[in-house]
């Protein structure tokens, strides 16, 4: 059985920095924001590795910026990241199970209807 990939503590912190940002960020910008007020600052290479792994997981996109890169969240929040992860891992089966659950719950069907209309 394939497991849904969860974010580690530092990955979650990095995603928080990028979700709060007004635009794409370089490694140095993420590092500086991450280390603000930290007792034990993270190293540049550690943040670079975390950013690369988040790109591999589909949580971030990377674009060239001079000799380096800028990173942007691929999804707007944790919930969207979780949905993407479940869909990537379980595909149509996840959608099928969700729809089966919605069929049994009038409150969920109503929420879905309202969301579909907005």
C-alpha positions as CSV (number, residue, x, y, z in Angstrom):
1,X,0.0,0.0,0.0
2,X,1.3,3.5,-0.9
3,X,1.3,6.0,1.9
4,X,0.3,9.7,1.6
5,X,3.5,11.8,1.9
6,X,3.3,14.1,4.9
7,X,5.4,17.2,5.4
8,X,8.1,17.2,8.0
9,X,8.4,20.0,10.6
10,X,10.9,22.1,8.6
11,X,9.0,21.5,5.4
12,X,5.9,22.8,7.1
13,X,7.7,25.9,8.3
14,X,9.2,26.6,4.8
15,X,5.7,26.2,3.2
16,X,4.3,28.7,5.8
17,X,7.0,31.2,4.8
18,X,6.2,30.8,1.1
19,X,2.4,30.9,1.6
20,X,2.7,34.1,3.6
21,X,5.0,35.7,0.9
22,X,3.7,38.2,-1.6
23,X,5.5,36.5,-4.4
24,X,8.3,34.0,-5.4
25,X,11.3,33.8,-3.0
26,X,14.9,32.9,-3.3
27,X,16.6,30.5,-1.0
28,X,18.2,33.4,0.9
29,X,14.9,35.1,1.3
30,X,13.2,32.0,2.6
31,X,16.2,31.4,4.9
32,X,16.1,34.9,6.3
33,X,12.3,34.8,7.0
34,X,12.6,31.3,8.5
35,X,15.4,32.3,10.8
36,X,13.8,35.4,12.1
37,X,13.5,35.0,15.8
38,X,14.8,31.4,15.8
39,X,17.1,30.3,18.6
40,X,18.8,27.7,16.4
41,X,19.0,29.1,12.8
42,X,18.7,26.8,9.9
43,X,21.6,26.6,7.5
44,X,21.4,27.8,3.9
45,X,22.1,24.3,2.5
46,X,19.4,22.8,4.7
47,X,16.8,25.2,3.4
48,X,18.0,24.6,-0.2
49,X,17.6,20.8,0.3
50,X,14.1,21.3,1.8
51,X,13.1,23.5,-1.1
52,X,14.3,20.9,-3.6
53,X,12.4,18.2,-1.9
54,X,9.2,20.3,-1.8
55,X,9.6,20.8,-5.6
56,X,10.0,17.0,-6.0
57,X,6.8,16.5,-3.9
58,X,4.9,19.0,-6.1
59,X,4.4,21.5,-3.2
60,X,6.5,24.2,-4.9
61,X,7.4,25.3,-8.4
62,X,10.9,26.5,-9.2
63,X,11.9,29.1,-11.8
64,X,15.3,30.4,-12.8
65,X,16.4,33.8,-11.3
66,X,19.9,34.8,-12.4
67,X,22.3,32.1,-11.0
68,X,19.7,30.7,-8.6
69,X,16.0,30.0,-8.4
70,X,12.8,31.5,-7.0
71,X,10.3,29.2,-5.4
72,X,6.5,29.6,-5.4
73,X,3.8,27.4,-3.7
74,X,2.1,25.1,-6.2
75,X,-1.0,25.1,-4.1
76,X,-2.7,27.8,-2.0
77,X,-2.7,26.1,1.4
78,X,-2.3,22.9,3.4
79,X,-5.7,21.6,2.5
80,X,-4.9,21.9,-1.2
81,X,-1.6,20.2,-0.7
82,X,-3.2,17.3,1.1
83,X,-5.8,16.9,-1.7
84,X,-3.1,17.0,-4.3
85,X,-1.1,14.4,-2.4
86,X,-4.1,12.1,-2.0
87,X,-5.0,12.4,-5.6
88,X,-1.5,11.8,-6.8
89,X,-1.2,8.7,-4.5
90,X,-4.7,7.2,-4.9
91,X,-6.1,8.8,-8.1
92,X,-9.6,8.0,-9.2
93,X,-10.1,5.7,-6.2
94,X,-9.8,8.6,-3.9
95,X,-12.4,10.6,-5.9
96,X,-14.7,7.6,-5.9
97,X,-14.5,7.1,-2.2
98,X,-15.1,10.8,-1.6
99,X,-18.2,10.7,-3.7
100,X,-19.5,7.6,-2.0
101,X,-19.1,9.4,1.4
102,X,-20.9,12.5,0.1
103,X,-23.8,10.4,-1.1
104,X,-24.4,9.2,2.4
105,X,-24.1,12.7,4.0
106,X,-26.7,15.3,3.1
107,X,-24.7,18.0,4.9
108,X,-21.7,17.3,2.7
109,X,-23.7,17.1,-0.5
110,X,-25.1,20.6,0.4
111,X,-21.7,22.0,1.0
112,X,-20.5,20.6,-2.3
113,X,-23.5,22.0,-4.1
114,X,-22.7,25.5,-2.7
115,X,-19.1,25.3,-3.5
116,X,-19.8,24.2,-7.1
117,X,-22.1,27.2,-7.5
118,X,-19.6,29.8,-6.3
